Amino acid sequence: MAKGQGKVLAQNRKANHEFSIEETYEAGLVLKGTEIKSIRAGRVNMKDSFARIERGEALLYNMHISTYEQGNRFNHEPTRTRKLLLHRKEIDKLIGETQQAGYALVPLKMYIKNGVAKVLIGLGKGKKKYDKREDLKQKQAKRDIDRALKDSMR
């Protein structure tokens, strides 16, 4: 239940195309020092990332955070698995919902809120090819309507 967001550093643009998002959750991340420095520099890629719940913990996979340039031998691994910080009730709810067929946890955005890195996680159901085509048709129709209204105002 994400409320006010801070500065958006990374966004998963394909998520809304591949999934129909039903609910969103704001989660914190367990990070190392060089990771947060790279995140603040905007060196994050969420393209192929996904989340899972394993052994009662929410984990984020395949999110690429580039190594920190001024880091030394203590630099982090770019695509390591990171723990998501959620409330126990939220995790229990997500366990039940992700066990249903077709549901997945998809990271949507990463942003800084009150000096802390947060990830917006969406509970989404995978779209079929015809669903994607229908969404594109609706988007095009809305664009045409907006364009016609804008032209009629002139």
Secondary structure, DSSP 8 states (H G I E B T S, - for coil): ---S--EEEEE-TTHHHHEEEEEEEEEEE---HHHHHHHHTT-EE-TT-EEEEETTEEEEES-EE---TT--TT---TT--EEEE--HHHHHHHHHHHTSTTEEEEEEEEEEETTEEEEEEEEEEE--HHHHHHHHHHHHHHHHHHHHHHHHH-
